[in-house]
């Protein structure tokens, strides 16, 4: 009887994952709001700049950098969203609302193992790193041909990495 009570308690302890699901979802929502406000502020900045006929130095670089930064926040929000959905489906229950009329799971958020969760999150994290790389590269001044060669090599390395990342998990 003690063993049965212990096993039931141990099994029900999985519900502690609800905390990670709730706070992961909350963090995702916050990041989506912050990124949206950043884009809104960028739009206002662009309109004000054109209405006043001023053209600050590095105007286009700043606008592109702000938009890329917002994309980064959206991608991090997606990571938290995937994390929350994945933990819920793995430890608590399948999400019934994710099933379509035929009873099939949605392919985007369907996670059936920790490996699938890890793969989906790692792919989004790599995309975050790629976007961050392009945000940083936009402000570099290229002084020599060697700088351009390094830039080309880094783009090639990213392309090769993304190609092989796309091959992961496909049979």
C-alpha positions in Angstrom: 0.0 0.0 0.0 2.9 2.4 0.8 4.5 1.5 -2.5 1.2 2.3 -4.4 0.8 5.7 -2.6 4.5 6.5 -3.4 4.1 5.6 -7.0 0.9 7.6 -7.4 2.6 10.6 -5.7 5.7 10.2 -7.9 3.6 10.0 -11.1 1.5 13.0 -10.1 4.7 15.0 -9.4 5.0 15.4 -13.2 2.4 18.2 -12.9 5.2 20.5 -11.6 6.0 20.9 -15.3 3.0 23.2 -15.4 5.2 25.9 -13.9 7.6 25.7 -16.8 4.7 25.6 -19.3 3.1 28.7 -17.8 6.2 30.8 -17.4 7.5 29.7 -20.8 4.2 30.8 -22.4 4.3 34.0 -20.4 7.8 34.8 -21.6 6.8 34.1 -25.1 3.9 36.5 -25.0 6.1 39.1 -23.4 8.7 38.8 -26.2 6.1 39.0 -28.9 4.7 42.2 -27.3 8.2 43.7 -26.9 9.2 42.9 -30.5 5.9 44.3 -31.8 6.5 47.5 -29.9 10.0 47.7 -31.2 8.7 47.4 -34.8 6.0 50.0 -34.1 8.7 52.4 -32.7 10.8 51.8 -35.8 7.9 52.7 -38.1 7.3 55.9 -36.1 11.0 56.7 -36.3 11.0 56.2 -40.1 7.9 58.3 -40.7 9.2 61.1 -38.5 12.5 61.1 -40.3 10.8 61.3 -43.7 8.3 63.9 -42.6 11.0 66.2 -41.2 13.1 65.6 -44.4 16.1 64.7 -42.2 18.4 61.9 -43.0 20.6 60.9 -40.1 23.9 59.2 -40.7 23.5 55.4 -40.9 19.7 55.7 -41.1 19.2 52.6 -43.2 21.6 50.5 -41.1 19.8 51.6 -37.9 16.4 50.7 -39.3 17.5 47.4 -40.6 19.3 46.6 -37.3 16.2 47.5 -35.3 14.0 45.3 -37.5 16.4 42.4 -37.3 16.5 42.8 -33.5 12.7 42.5 -33.4 12.9 39.3 -35.6 15.4 37.9 -33.0 12.9 38.6 -30.2 10.1 36.9 -32.2 12.3 33.8 -32.8 13.2 33.6 -29.1 9.5 33.9 -28.3 9.0 30.9 -30.7 11.6 28.9 -28.8 9.7 29.5 -25.5 6.4 28.7 -27.2 7.8 25.4 -28.6 9.3 24.6 -25.2 6.0 25.2 -23.4 4.0 23.2 -25.9 6.6 20.4 -25.9 6.7 20.1 -22.2 3.0 20.1 -21.9 2.6 17.4 -24.5 5.4 15.2 -23.1 4.5 15.4 -19.4 0.9 16.3 -19.0 -1.4 15.5 -22.0 -1.8 15.8 -25.7 -3.3 19.1 -26.8 -6.8 18.2 -28.2 -7.2 21.6 -29.8 -4.2 20.9 -32.0 -5.9 18.1 -33.8 -7.7 18.8 -37.0 -11.1 17.5 -38.1 -9.6 14.2 -39.2 -8.1 13.6 -35.8 -4.5 14.2 -37.0 -2.0 16.2 -35.0 -0.8 19.6 -36.2 2.7 19.1 -37.6 4.1 22.4 -36.4 3.7 21.9 -32.6 3.3 18.1 -32.4 6.1 16.9 -30.2 6.2 13.2 -29.2 9.7 12.9 -27.7 12.4 14.9 -26.0 14.6 14.4 -29.2 11.9 16.1 -31.3 11.6 18.9 -28.8 15.4 19.3 -28.8 15.6 19.3 -32.6 12.9 21.9 -33.1 14.3 24.2 -30.5 17.9 23.8 -31.8 16.8 24.7 -35.3 15.1 27.9 -34.1 18.2 28.7 -32.0 20.5 28.4 -35.0 18.1 30.7 -36.9 18.4 33.2 -34.0 22.2 33.0 -34.3 22.1 33.5 -38.0 19.8 36.6 -37.6 22.1 38.0 -34.9 25.1 37.4 -37.1 23.5 39.5 -39.9 22.6 42.2 -37.4 26.2 42.5 -36.2 27.7 42.2 -39.7 25.6 45.2 -41.0 27.7 47.6 -38.9 31.2 46.3 -39.9 33.4 48.5 -42.1 35.3 46.5 -44.6 38.8 48.0 -45.0 40.7 45.4 -46.9 40.0 42.6 -49.4 40.8 40.1 -46.6 37.8 41.5 -44.6 35.5 40.8 -47.6 37.0 37.3 -47.9 36.3 36.6 -44.2 32.8 37.9 -44.7 32.3 35.6 -47.7 33.7 32.6 -45.8 31.4 33.3 -42.9 28.3 33.4 -45.2 29.5 30.2 -46.8 29.9 28.5 -43.4 26.4 29.6 -42.4 25.0 28.3 -45.7 26.6 24.9 -45.3 25.5 24.7 -41.7 21.9 25.5 -42.6 22.0 23.0 -45.4 23.1 20.2 -43.0 20.7 21.4 -40.4 17.9 21.0 -42.9 19.0 17.4 -43.5 18.8 16.5 -39.8 15.8 14.4 -39.0 14.9 13.6 -42.7 15.2 10.0 -43.9 
